[in-house]
Structure formats: structure tokens, C-alpha cells
Amino acid sequence: MAKENFNSIDPNDFYSLAKYYESNKDYNSALEYYKKYFSENPSIEGENKILLKINLLKNNFTYSEEIKELLFNNYGEYDLGLRNDRIYENIAEYLFFKNENNIEKAEEKRKDLKALLKYGQLPLLDAIIRKDSIFNALDVPVEVINFIKKL
């Protein structure tokens, strides 16, 4: 019988652990395992989008240079335009514009976020008007909803 190598871990296990920690709101651990997953799978799309989301959640929607870098890198990634992805991008843009004292653009993003929240929480409407099989209702942690409601 061949000796098994217990030191090798399937990179998909990192993703599973990251999702587990994310669902349990342990964003520090989630971030650690997402980074491990993407370092083992460099050809997987969406790294910046996921890391942006986790960093926003981990840091209670506080602007940082890391958020800015992830946001700008996120623009180059494949994007389906789903509400769950757009909401984090819009939050990061809002924080960026606010940091840059661009009040007009920040206000536009605030309105976009309010609209995303309002219409994203209507799953029946989404089911009726969608033209494909992709479910696009909003499914975000309560922290996101509370942040947007306070804007």
C-alpha cells in the first residue's frame, strides 16, 4: 500500500474553509483561506472581487489603500453584473469617492446602493423579470444592509 502524503491539501479545501469562515463571520480566517486558495489557483477569476468583499466586511466598511487597490484590480476581472457582486464594488466606490472628497460621485453611489438594496430584496420580482436561469436576488450579510441603511 502506497504511503499517503498528509501534508498535501487539496486547494479546493482552502475555498471550502474560506466559505465556512465567511458564513460564520470570521472574516480574518476567511481572508487567510481565500488568499491560500487563490495562491494555489492563480488562473481562477474573481480574486479581487472576493478579497474586496471580505476586506470590506472585515474592516467594517472602512476605506484603505488596500480597498482602493482591490477595487481598481476588480475592474479588470470578468463580471456577470450580479447584485451580490455589484453591491461590494459600489460600497468600495462610495468609500473611495468620499475619501477623495468627491461629494457628487459619492452621492451617486449612495443612491445606487440604496436602489440595489431596495430592488435586490425582491426575489419574486427577480424571478418574474429575469431572462435567464441566474438568480440575482440580493443575499448579503446583515452588516451590509445596516451599512447601506445608515447612509
DSSP file with accessible surface (Angstrom, degrees, kcal/mol):
  #  RESIDUE AA STRUCTURE BP1 BP2  ACC     N-H-->O    O-->H-N    N-H-->O    O-->H-N    TCO  KAPPA ALPHA  PHI   PSI    X-CA   Y-CA   Z-CA
    1    1 A M              0   0  235      0, 0.0     2,-0.1     0, 0.0     3,-0.0   0.000 360.0 360.0 360.0 131.2    0.0    0.0    0.0
    2    2 A A        -     0   0   87      1,-0.1     2,-0.4     0, 0.0     0, 0.0  -0.414 360.0-112.4 -70.6 142.1    1.4    3.4   -1.0
    3    3 A K        -     0   0  202     -2,-0.1     2,-0.2     1,-0.0    -1,-0.1  -0.609  32.3-132.0 -75.3 128.2    2.1    5.8    1.8
    4    4 A E        -     0   0  135     -2,-0.4     2,-0.9     1,-0.1     3,-0.1  -0.578   9.8-128.5 -82.5 145.1   -0.3    8.8    1.6
    5    5 A N    >   -     0   0  104     -2,-0.2     3,-0.8     1,-0.1    -1,-0.1  -0.822  24.2-178.6 -94.7 102.8    1.1   12.3    1.8
    6    6 A F  T 3  S+     0   0  169     -2,-0.9    -1,-0.1     1,-0.2    -2,-0.0   0.551  75.2  69.8 -79.3  -7.9   -0.9   14.0    4.6
    7    7 A N  T 3  S+     0   0  147     -3,-0.1     2,-0.5     2,-0.0    -1,-0.2   0.669  80.5  86.5 -82.0 -18.3    0.9   17.3    4.0
    8    8 A S    <   -     0   0   82     -3,-0.8     2,-0.4     2,-0.0    -3,-0.0  -0.727  62.5-167.3 -87.7 130.7   -0.7   17.9    0.7
    9    9 A I        -     0   0   94     -2,-0.5     5,-0.1     3,-0.0    -2,-0.0  -0.952  26.8-114.8-117.8 134.2   -4.0   19.7    0.9
   10   10 A D    >>  -     0   0   82     -2,-0.4     3,-2.2     1,-0.2     4,-0.7  -0.513  23.0-135.3 -64.0 125.2   -6.4   20.0   -2.0
   11   11 A P  H >> S+     0   0   30      0, 0.0     4,-1.2     0, 0.0     3,-0.7   0.798 103.8  66.4 -56.0 -27.5   -6.6   23.7   -2.8
   12   12 A N  H 3> S+     0   0   84      1,-0.2     4,-2.2     2,-0.2     5,-0.1   0.778  90.7  63.7 -65.0 -24.9  -10.4   23.4   -3.0
   13   13 A D  H <> S+     0   0   79     -3,-2.2     4,-2.6     2,-0.2    -1,-0.2   0.859  97.4  56.1 -64.7 -35.1  -10.3   22.7    0.7
   14   14 A F  H <X S+     0   0   24     -4,-0.7     4,-2.6    -3,-0.7    -1,-0.2   0.913 107.7  48.6 -61.1 -41.8   -9.0   26.2    1.2
   15   15 A Y  H  X S+     0   0   79     -4,-1.2     4,-2.7     2,-0.2     5,-0.2   0.932 111.1  49.5 -64.6 -43.8  -12.0   27.6   -0.6
   16   16 A S  H  X S+     0   0   74     -4,-2.2     4,-2.3     1,-0.2    -2,-0.2   0.910 112.4  47.7 -61.9 -42.7  -14.4   25.5    1.5
   17   17 A L  H  X S+     0   0   63     -4,-2.6     4,-2.8     2,-0.2     5,-0.2   0.911 110.8  51.9 -64.8 -41.5  -12.7   26.7    4.7
   18   18 A A  H  X S+     0   0    0     -4,-2.6     4,-2.7     1,-0.2    -2,-0.2   0.937 111.3  46.6 -60.9 -45.4  -12.9   30.3    3.5
   19   19 A K  H  X S+     0   0   84     -4,-2.7     4,-2.6     2,-0.2    -1,-0.2   0.895 111.7  52.5 -63.8 -39.4  -16.6   30.0    2.7
   20   20 A Y  H  X S+     0   0  132     -4,-2.3     4,-1.3    -5,-0.2    -2,-0.2   0.954 112.9  42.8 -60.8 -50.0  -17.2   28.3    6.1
   21   21 A Y  H  <>S+     0   0   60     -4,-2.8     5,-2.8     1,-0.2    -2,-0.2   0.890 113.1  53.3 -66.2 -37.3  -15.4   31.1    8.0
   22   22 A E  H ><5S+     0   0   24     -4,-2.7     3,-1.8    -5,-0.2    -1,-0.2   0.935 107.8  50.1 -62.2 -44.6  -17.1   33.7    5.9
   23   23 A S  H 3<5S+     0   0   87     -4,-2.6    -1,-0.2     1,-0.3    -2,-0.2   0.776 111.7  49.4 -66.7 -23.0  -20.5   32.3    6.7
   24   24 A N  T 3<5S-     0   0   93     -4,-1.3    -1,-0.3    -5,-0.2    -2,-0.2   0.219 116.5-116.1 -98.1  12.1  -19.6   32.3   10.4
   25   25 A K  T < 5S+     0   0  102     -3,-1.8     2,-1.1     1,-0.2    -3,-0.2   0.716  72.8 135.7  61.6  24.9  -18.4   36.0   10.1
   26   26 A D     >< +     0   0   59     -5,-2.8     4,-2.3     1,-0.2    -1,-0.2  -0.722  24.3 169.2 -96.5  78.6  -14.8   35.1   10.9
   27   27 A Y  H  >  +     0   0   19     -2,-1.1     4,-2.5     1,-0.2     5,-0.2   0.777  67.1  59.9 -70.7 -26.0  -13.6   37.4    8.2
   28   28 A N  H  > S+     0   0  106      2,-0.2     4,-2.0     1,-0.2    -1,-0.2   0.950 111.6  40.0 -64.1 -47.6   -9.9   37.3    9.3
   29   29 A S  H  > S+     0   0   25      2,-0.2     4,-2.4     1,-0.2     5,-0.2   0.890 113.9  54.4 -68.5 -39.3   -9.8   33.5    8.8
   30   30 A A  H  X S+     0   0    0     -4,-2.3     4,-2.7     1,-0.2     5,-0.2   0.939 108.6  49.0 -58.9 -45.0  -11.9   33.7    5.6
   31   31 A L  H  X S+     0   0   13     -4,-2.5     4,-2.4     1,-0.2    -1,-0.2   0.920 109.3  52.7 -61.4 -43.5   -9.4   36.2    4.2
   32   32 A E  H  X S+     0   0   87     -4,-2.0     4,-1.9     1,-0.2    -1,-0.2   0.928 113.4  42.4 -58.0 -46.8   -6.5   33.9    5.1
   33   33 A Y  H  X S+     0   0   45     -4,-2.4     4,-2.6     2,-0.2    -1,-0.2   0.849 111.2  54.2 -76.1 -32.0   -8.0   30.9    3.4
   34   34 A Y  H  X S+     0   0    1     -4,-2.7     4,-2.8    -5,-0.2     5,-0.2   0.929 109.0  50.1 -63.7 -42.0   -9.2   32.8    0.3
   35   35 A K  H  X S+     0   0   96     -4,-2.4     4,-2.2    -5,-0.2    -2,-0.2   0.918 111.6  47.9 -62.0 -41.7   -5.6   34.1   -0.2
   36   36 A K  H  X S+     0   0   78     -4,-1.9     4,-1.7    -5,-0.2    -1,-0.2   0.916 111.4  51.3 -63.2 -43.1   -4.3   30.5    0.1
   37   37 A Y  H  X S+     0   0   22     -4,-2.6     4,-1.0     1,-0.2    -2,-0.2   0.947 112.9  43.9 -59.6 -49.0   -6.9   29.3   -2.4
   38   38 A F  H  < S+     0   0    4     -4,-2.8    -1,-0.2     1,-0.2    -2,-0.2   0.835 109.7  55.8 -70.5 -29.7   -6.0   31.9   -4.9
   39   39 A S  H  < S+     0   0   81     -4,-2.2    -1,-0.2    -5,-0.2    -2,-0.2   0.849 112.9  42.8 -69.1 -29.4   -2.3   31.4   -4.5
   40   40 A E  H  < S+     0   0  111     -4,-1.7    -1,-0.2     1,-0.2    -2,-0.2   0.616 123.0  39.4 -85.5 -16.9   -2.8   27.7   -5.3
   41   41 A N    ><  +     0   0   35     -4,-1.0     3,-1.8    -5,-0.1    -1,-0.2  -0.550  65.3 163.8-131.2  67.7   -5.2   28.5   -8.2
   42   42 A P  T 3  S+     0   0  109      0, 0.0    -1,-0.1     0, 0.0     5,-0.1   0.701  73.0  59.9 -66.0 -16.2   -3.8   31.6   -9.9
   43   43 A S  T 3  S+     0   0  109      2,-0.1     2,-0.3    -5,-0.0    -5,-0.1   0.547  78.6 108.8 -89.7  -3.5   -5.9   31.0  -13.1
   44   44 A I    <   -     0   0   67     -3,-1.8     3,-0.5    -6,-0.2     2,-0.1  -0.542  66.6-132.6 -74.9 131.6   -9.2   31.3  -11.2
   45   45 A E  S    S+     0   0  122     -2,-0.3    -1,-0.1     1,-0.2    -2,-0.1  -0.451  78.1  46.1 -78.4 156.3  -11.1   34.5  -11.9
   46   46 A G     >  +     0   0   12     -2,-0.1     4,-2.3    28,-0.1     5,-0.3   0.530  60.5 132.7  95.6   9.5  -12.6   36.8   -9.3
   47   47 A E  H  > S+     0   0   71     -3,-0.5     4,-2.8     1,-0.2     5,-0.2   0.944  77.3  43.9 -58.5 -50.2   -9.8   37.0   -6.8
   48   48 A N  H  > S+     0   0   29      1,-0.2     4,-2.5     2,-0.2    -1,-0.2   0.886 111.9  54.0 -65.8 -37.0  -10.0   40.8   -6.3
   49   49 A K  H  > S+     0   0   23      2,-0.2     4,-2.1     1,-0.2    -1,-0.2   0.939 113.7  41.5 -61.9 -45.6  -13.8   40.8   -6.2
   50   50 A I  H  X S+     0   0   31     -4,-2.3     4,-2.6     2,-0.2     5,-0.2   0.930 115.9  48.3 -69.9 -44.9  -13.8   38.2   -3.3
   51   51 A L  H  X S+     0   0   11     -4,-2.8     4,-2.6    -5,-0.3    -1,-0.2   0.874 110.2  53.5 -65.9 -33.5  -10.9   39.8   -1.5
   52   52 A L  H  X S+     0   0    2     -4,-2.5     4,-2.5    -5,-0.2    -1,-0.2   0.950 109.9  47.7 -62.8 -47.9  -12.6   43.2   -1.8
   53   53 A K  H  X S+     0   0   33     -4,-2.1     4,-2.3     1,-0.2    -2,-0.2   0.943 114.2  45.4 -58.4 -49.3  -15.8   41.8   -0.3
   54   54 A I  H  X S+     0   0    0     -4,-2.6     4,-3.2     1,-0.2     5,-0.2   0.900 112.5  51.0 -66.5 -39.5  -14.0   40.1    2.6
   55   55 A N  H  X S+     0   0    1     -4,-2.6     4,-2.1    -5,-0.2     7,-0.3   0.899 109.8  50.3 -64.8 -39.5  -11.8   43.2    3.3
   56   56 A L  H  <>S+     0   0    0     -4,-2.5     5,-3.1    -5,-0.2     6,-0.3   0.938 115.6  42.4 -62.0 -45.4  -14.9   45.5    3.4
   57   57 A L  H ><5S+     0   0    4     -4,-2.3     3,-1.2    -5,-0.2    -2,-0.2   0.922 114.4  50.9 -66.7 -43.5  -16.6   43.1    5.8
   58   58 A K  H 3<5S+     0   0   59     -4,-3.2    -1,-0.2     1,-0.3    -2,-0.2   0.869 115.9  41.0 -62.9 -37.2  -13.5   42.6    8.0
   59   59 A N  T ><5S-     0   0   51     -4,-2.1     3,-0.6    -5,-0.2    -1,-0.3   0.133 112.6-112.6-103.0  20.6  -12.8   46.3    8.3
   60   60 A N  T < 5S-     0   0  120     -3,-1.2    -3,-0.2     1,-0.2    -4,-0.1   0.880  73.0 -56.7  51.1  44.3  -16.4   47.4    8.9
   61   61 A F  T 3 <S+     0   0   16     -5,-3.1     2,-0.5     1,-0.2    -1,-0.2   0.866  92.5 155.1  60.1  41.4  -16.6   49.3    5.6
   62   62 A T    <   -     0   0   84     -3,-0.6    -1,-0.2    -6,-0.3     5,-0.1  -0.861  44.3-116.6-100.9 133.1  -13.6   51.5    6.3
   63   63 A Y        +     0   0   40     -2,-0.5     2,-0.3    32,-0.1     3,-0.0  -0.374  43.1 159.4 -68.6 142.8  -11.6   52.9    3.4
   64   64 A S     >  -     0   0   38     -2,-0.1     4,-2.0     1,-0.1     5,-0.1  -0.963  54.8-105.0-152.4 166.4   -8.0   51.9    3.0
   65   65 A E  H  > S+     0   0  122     -2,-0.3     4,-2.7     1,-0.2     5,-0.2   0.839 121.6  57.9 -63.0 -32.8   -5.4   51.8    0.2
   66   66 A E  H  > S+     0   0   80      2,-0.2     4,-2.8     1,-0.2     5,-0.2   0.912 104.7  50.0 -64.1 -40.9   -5.9   48.1    0.1
   67   67 A I  H  > S+     0   0    0      2,-0.2     4,-2.7     1,-0.2    -2,-0.2   0.931 111.2  49.8 -61.3 -44.5   -9.6   48.6   -0.7
   68   68 A K  H  X S+     0   0   57     -4,-2.0     4,-2.6     2,-0.2     5,-0.2   0.935 112.1  47.0 -59.8 -47.4   -8.7   51.1   -3.4
   69   69 A E  H  X S+     0   0  123     -4,-2.7     4,-2.5     1,-0.2     5,-0.2   0.926 113.7  47.3 -63.0 -44.4   -6.2   48.7   -5.0
   70   70 A L  H  X S+     0   0   13     -4,-2.8     4,-2.1     2,-0.2    -1,-0.2   0.893 111.7  51.9 -64.9 -38.8   -8.6   45.7   -4.8
   71   71 A L  H  X S+     0   0    1     -4,-2.7     4,-1.2    -5,-0.2    -2,-0.2   0.951 111.9  44.7 -61.2 -50.3  -11.4   47.9   -6.3
   72   72 A F  H  < S+     0   0   87     -4,-2.6     4,-0.4     1,-0.2     3,-0.3   0.892 115.4  47.6 -65.0 -38.2   -9.2   49.0   -9.3
   73   73 A N  H >< S+     0   0   74     -4,-2.5     3,-1.2     1,-0.2    -1,-0.2   0.839 104.4  62.5 -69.1 -31.9   -8.0   45.5   -9.9
   74   74 A N  H >< S+     0   0    3     -4,-2.1     3,-1.9     1,-0.3    -1,-0.2   0.832  90.1  68.2 -61.6 -32.3  -11.5   44.2   -9.7
   75   75 A Y  T 3< S+     0   0  108     -4,-1.2    -1,-0.3    -3,-0.3    -2,-0.2   0.790  96.8  54.0 -60.6 -26.2  -12.4   46.4  -12.7
   76   76 A G  T <  S+     0   0   71     -3,-1.2    -1,-0.3    -4,-0.4     2,-0.2   0.470  92.0  94.5 -88.4  -0.4  -10.3   44.1  -14.9
   77   77 A E  S <  S-     0   0   26     -3,-1.9   -32,-0.0    -4,-0.2    -3,-0.0  -0.586  89.1 -90.2 -93.5 156.0  -12.0   40.9  -13.8
   78   78 A Y        -     0   0  165     -2,-0.2     2,-0.4     2,-0.0    -1,-0.1  -0.330  49.5-168.1 -59.3 137.3  -14.8   39.1  -15.6
   79   79 A D        -     0   0   63      1,-0.1    -1,-0.0    -4,-0.1    -4,-0.0  -0.982  29.8-169.3-140.9 124.5  -18.1   40.3  -14.2
   80   80 A L        -     0   0   95     -2,-0.4    -1,-0.1     2,-0.0    -2,-0.0   0.556  46.3-123.6 -83.4 -11.2  -21.7   39.0  -14.6
   81   81 A G        +     0   0   22      1,-0.2     2,-0.1     2,-0.0    -2,-0.0   0.742  49.5 167.3  75.8  23.2  -23.0   42.2  -13.0
   82   82 A L    >>  -     0   0   40      1,-0.1     4,-2.9     4,-0.0     3,-1.1  -0.400  45.4-120.8 -72.5 148.0  -24.9   40.3  -10.3
   83   83 A R  H 3> S+     0   0   35     53,-0.3     4,-2.3     1,-0.3     5,-0.2   0.863 110.9  59.2 -56.8 -40.7  -26.2   42.3   -7.4
   84   84 A N  H 3> S+     0   0   51     53,-0.2     4,-0.5     1,-0.2    -1,-0.3   0.804 114.6  37.1 -62.4 -28.2  -24.2   40.4   -4.8
   85   85 A D  H <> S+     0   0   49     -3,-1.1     4,-1.7     2,-0.1     3,-0.4   0.876 114.9  53.0 -86.4 -44.6  -21.0   41.4   -6.6
   86   86 A R  H  X S+     0   0   88     -4,-2.9     4,-3.0     1,-0.2     5,-0.2   0.833 100.5  62.4 -61.3 -33.5  -22.1   45.0   -7.6
   87   87 A I  H  X S+     0   0    0     -4,-2.3     4,-2.1    -5,-0.2    -1,-0.2   0.923 106.1  43.8 -64.1 -39.9  -23.0   45.9   -4.0
   88   88 A Y  H  X S+     0   0   10     -4,-0.5     4,-2.4    -3,-0.4    -1,-0.2   0.891 113.9  50.7 -71.6 -38.0  -19.5   45.5   -2.7
   89   89 A E  H  X S+     0   0   29     -4,-1.7     4,-2.6     1,-0.2    -2,-0.2   0.926 111.6  48.4 -62.7 -43.0  -18.0   47.3   -5.7
   90   90 A N  H  X S+     0   0   12     -4,-3.0     4,-2.7     2,-0.2    -2,-0.2   0.878 109.8  51.7 -66.3 -37.6  -20.4   50.1   -5.1
   91   91 A I  H  X S+     0   0    0     -4,-2.1     4,-2.6    -5,-0.2    -1,-0.2   0.942 111.4  47.4 -62.5 -45.6  -19.6   50.3   -1.4
   92   92 A A  H  X S+     0   0    0     -4,-2.4     4,-2.6     1,-0.2    -2,-0.2   0.911 112.6  49.1 -63.4 -40.7  -15.9   50.5   -2.3
   93   93 A E  H  X S+     0   0   18     -4,-2.6     4,-3.1     2,-0.2     5,-0.3   0.916 110.0  51.6 -64.6 -42.0  -16.5   53.2   -4.9
   94   94 A Y  H  X S+     0   0   22     -4,-2.7     4,-2.5     1,-0.2    -2,-0.2   0.947 112.3  45.7 -57.8 -48.0  -18.6   55.1   -2.4
   95   95 A L  H  X S+     0   0   18     -4,-2.6     4,-2.4     1,-0.2    -2,-0.2   0.895 113.1  50.8 -63.5 -39.8  -15.8   54.9    0.2
   96   96 A F  H  X S+     0   0   32     -4,-2.6     4,-2.0     2,-0.2    -2,-0.2   0.951 112.4  45.0 -62.7 -50.1  -13.2   55.9   -2.5
   97   97 A F  H  <>S+     0   0   34     -4,-3.1     5,-2.8     1,-0.2    -2,-0.2   0.891 113.1  51.2 -63.6 -37.7  -15.2   59.0   -3.7
   98   98 A K  H ><5S+     0   0  106     -4,-2.5     3,-1.4    -5,-0.3    -1,-0.2   0.919 109.9  49.7 -64.3 -42.0  -15.8   60.0   -0.1
   99   99 A N  H 3<5S+     0   0   81     -4,-2.4    -1,-0.2     1,-0.3    -2,-0.2   0.847 110.8  50.0 -64.0 -34.0  -12.1   59.7    0.7
  100  100 A E  T 3<5S-     0   0   98     -4,-2.0    -1,-0.3    -5,-0.2    -2,-0.2   0.365 113.9-120.2 -84.3   3.3  -11.3   61.8   -2.4
  101  101 A N  T < 5 +     0   0  132     -3,-1.4     2,-1.3     1,-0.2    -3,-0.2   0.787  64.0 147.0  58.1  31.3  -13.9   64.4   -1.3
  102  102 A N     >< +     0   0   63     -5,-2.8     4,-2.4     1,-0.2    -1,-0.2  -0.709  19.1 174.0 -94.2  81.5  -15.9   63.9   -4.5
  103  103 A I  H  > S+     0   0  118     -2,-1.3     4,-2.5     1,-0.2    -1,-0.2   0.870  71.7  54.7 -61.9 -39.1  -19.2   64.6   -2.8
  104  104 A E  H  > S+     0   0  142      1,-0.2     4,-1.8     2,-0.2    -1,-0.2   0.941 112.7  41.3 -62.5 -49.0  -21.2   64.4   -6.1
  105  105 A K  H  > S+     0   0   87      2,-0.2     4,-2.2     1,-0.2    -1,-0.2   0.885 113.4  53.9 -67.4 -38.6  -19.9   61.0   -7.1
  106  106 A A  H  X S+     0   0    6     -4,-2.4     4,-2.4     1,-0.2    -2,-0.2   0.915 108.0  50.7 -61.8 -40.5  -20.2   59.7   -3.5
  107  107 A E  H  X S+     0   0   71     -4,-2.5     4,-2.3     2,-0.2    -1,-0.2   0.894 108.0  52.5 -64.9 -39.0  -23.9   60.8   -3.5
  108  108 A E  H  X S+     0   0   81     -4,-1.8     4,-2.3     1,-0.2    -1,-0.2   0.921 111.1  47.1 -60.4 -44.2  -24.5   59.0   -6.8
  109  109 A K  H  X S+     0   0   33     -4,-2.2     4,-2.6     2,-0.2    -2,-0.2   0.875 108.4  55.2 -67.6 -36.2  -23.0   55.8   -5.3
  110  110 A R  H  X S+     0   0   64     -4,-2.4     4,-2.3     2,-0.2    -2,-0.2   0.945 110.1  46.3 -61.0 -43.7  -25.1   56.2   -2.2
  111  111 A K  H  X S+     0   0  125     -4,-2.3     4,-2.4     1,-0.2    -2,-0.2   0.902 111.3  52.0 -65.0 -40.9  -28.2   56.4   -4.3
  112  112 A D  H  X S+     0   0   70     -4,-2.3     4,-2.9     1,-0.2    -1,-0.2   0.910 110.1  49.3 -60.5 -42.5  -27.0   53.3   -6.3
  113  113 A L  H  X S+     0   0    0     -4,-2.6     4,-2.5     2,-0.2    -2,-0.2   0.912 109.9  50.1 -65.0 -42.8  -26.5   51.4   -3.1
  114  114 A K  H  X S+     0   0   64     -4,-2.3     4,-2.7     2,-0.2    -1,-0.2   0.913 113.3  47.0 -61.4 -42.0  -30.0   52.3   -1.8
  115  115 A A  H  X S+     0   0   44     -4,-2.4     4,-2.8     2,-0.2     5,-0.4   0.918 110.9  51.1 -66.9 -43.4  -31.5   51.2   -5.1
  116  116 A L  H  X S+     0   0   10     -4,-2.9     4,-1.9     1,-0.2    -2,-0.2   0.913 113.4  46.1 -58.6 -42.4  -29.5   47.9   -5.1
  117  117 A L  H  X S+     0   0   10     -4,-2.5     4,-0.9    -5,-0.2    -2,-0.2   0.948 114.5  46.9 -65.8 -46.8  -30.7   47.2   -1.6
  118  118 A K  H  < S+     0   0  130     -4,-2.7     3,-0.5     1,-0.2    -2,-0.2   0.950 122.7  32.0 -62.3 -52.3  -34.3   48.1   -2.3
  119  119 A Y  H >< S+     0   0  114     -4,-2.8     3,-1.1     1,-0.2    -1,-0.2   0.745 111.4  64.2 -82.6 -21.5  -34.7   46.1   -5.5
  120  120 A G  H 3< S+     0   0    0     -4,-1.9    18,-3.7    -5,-0.4    -1,-0.2   0.678  95.2  60.9 -74.4 -15.5  -32.3   43.3   -4.6
  121  121 A Q  T 3< S+     0   0   89     -4,-0.9    -1,-0.2    -3,-0.5     3,-0.1   0.173  83.0  86.6 -97.6  20.3  -34.5   42.2   -1.8
  122  122 A L    <>  +     0   0   74     -3,-1.1     4,-2.1     1,-0.2     3,-0.2  -0.641  47.3 166.4-115.9  73.0  -37.4   41.5   -4.1
  123  123 A P  H  > S+     0   0   65      0, 0.0     4,-2.3     0, 0.0     5,-0.2   0.847  75.0  56.1 -62.0 -30.6  -36.7   37.8   -5.1
  124  124 A L  H  > S+     0   0  132      2,-0.2     4,-1.9     1,-0.2     5,-0.2   0.944 107.5  48.6 -66.5 -43.8  -40.2   37.3   -6.6
  125  125 A L  H  > S+     0   0   74     -3,-0.2     4,-2.5     1,-0.2     5,-0.2   0.925 111.0  51.2 -60.3 -42.5  -39.8   40.3   -8.9
  126  126 A D  H  X S+     0   0   10     -4,-2.1     4,-1.8     1,-0.2    -1,-0.2   0.909 108.3  51.7 -61.4 -42.2  -36.4   39.0   -9.9
  127  127 A A  H  < S+     0   0   47     -4,-2.3    -1,-0.2     1,-0.2    -2,-0.2   0.863 112.7  46.5 -64.1 -33.7  -37.9   35.6  -10.7
  128  128 A I  H  < S+     0   0  121     -4,-1.9    -2,-0.2    -5,-0.2    -1,-0.2   0.918 119.7  34.7 -76.1 -43.4  -40.6   37.2  -12.9
  129  129 A I  H  < S+     0   0  103     -4,-2.5    -2,-0.2    -5,-0.2    -1,-0.2   0.619  88.3 109.5 -94.1  -9.7  -38.5   39.6  -14.9
  130  130 A R     <  -     0   0   91     -4,-1.8     5,-0.0    -5,-0.2    -4,-0.0  -0.321  50.1-159.4 -70.3 150.5  -35.2   37.6  -15.4
  131  131 A K  S    S+     0   0  207      3,-0.1     2,-0.2    -2,-0.0    -1,-0.1   0.337  70.9  39.7-109.3   1.5  -34.5   36.3  -18.8
  132  132 A D  S    S-     0   0   93      2,-0.2    -2,-0.0     0, 0.0     0, 0.0  -0.735  92.0 -95.5-137.7-171.7  -32.0   33.6  -17.9
  133  133 A S  S    S+     0   0  113     -2,-0.2     2,-0.6     2,-0.1    -3,-0.0   0.341  82.8 112.1 -94.7   8.6  -31.5   31.0  -15.2
  134  134 A I        -     0   0   62      2,-0.0     2,-0.4     1,-0.0    -2,-0.2  -0.729  63.9-138.6 -89.0 119.7  -29.2   33.1  -13.0
  135  135 A F        +     0   0  120     -2,-0.6    -2,-0.1     1,-0.1    -8,-0.0  -0.641  23.2 179.5 -76.8 126.8  -30.9   34.0   -9.7
  136  136 A N        +     0   0   31     -2,-0.4   -53,-0.3   -13,-0.1    -1,-0.1   0.079  28.3 130.8-123.3  22.1  -30.0   37.7   -9.0
  137  137 A A        -     0   0    9      1,-0.1     2,-0.4   -16,-0.1   -53,-0.2  -0.426  67.3 -96.8 -71.9 156.3  -31.7   38.5   -5.7
  138  138 A L        +     0   0   22    -18,-3.7     2,-0.3   -22,-0.1    -1,-0.1  -0.596  43.2 173.1 -80.4 128.3  -29.5   40.1   -3.0
  139  139 A D        +     0   0  132     -2,-0.4   -18,-0.0    -3,-0.0    -1,-0.0  -0.790  22.9 140.5-136.6  88.4  -28.1   37.8   -0.5
  140  140 A V        -     0   0   19     -2,-0.3     5,-0.1     1,-0.1   -56,-0.0  -0.893  55.0 -87.6-128.7 159.4  -25.6   39.7    1.8
  141  141 A P    >>  -     0   0   28      0, 0.0     3,-1.3     0, 0.0     4,-1.3  -0.237  41.8-109.6 -63.1 156.4  -24.8   39.7    5.5
  142  142 A V  H 3> S+     0   0   81      1,-0.3     4,-2.9     2,-0.2     5,-0.2   0.797 115.3  68.2 -59.8 -27.2  -26.8   41.9    7.7
  143  143 A E  H 3> S+     0   0   45      1,-0.2     4,-2.2     2,-0.2    -1,-0.3   0.878  99.2  50.1 -60.1 -37.6  -23.8   44.2    8.2
  144  144 A V  H <> S+     0   0    0     -3,-1.3     4,-2.3     2,-0.2     5,-0.2   0.939 111.2  47.5 -66.8 -46.9  -24.1   45.2    4.5
  145  145 A I  H  X S+     0   0   29     -4,-1.3     4,-2.6     1,-0.2    -2,-0.2   0.932 113.1  48.4 -60.8 -45.8  -27.7   46.0    4.9
  146  146 A N  H  X S+     0   0   74     -4,-2.9     4,-1.6     1,-0.2    -1,-0.2   0.897 109.8  52.3 -63.6 -40.0  -27.2   48.0    8.1
  147  147 A F  H  X S+     0   0   38     -4,-2.2     4,-0.6    -5,-0.2    -1,-0.2   0.940 112.6  44.7 -61.0 -46.2  -24.3   50.0    6.5
  148  148 A I  H >< S+     0   0    0     -4,-2.3     3,-1.2     1,-0.2    -2,-0.2   0.903 109.5  54.8 -68.3 -39.5  -26.4   51.0    3.5
  149  149 A K  H 3< S+     0   0  129     -4,-2.6    -1,-0.2     1,-0.3    -2,-0.2   0.833 106.1  53.6 -63.5 -29.7  -29.4   51.9    5.6
  150  150 A K  H 3<        0   0  178     -4,-1.6    -1,-0.3    -3,-0.2    -2,-0.2   0.610 360.0 360.0 -80.7 -11.5  -27.2   54.3    7.6
  151  151 A L    <<        0   0   44     -3,-1.2    -3,-0.0    -4,-0.6    -4,-0.0  -0.332 360.0 360.0 -67.0 360.0  -26.0   56.1    4.5
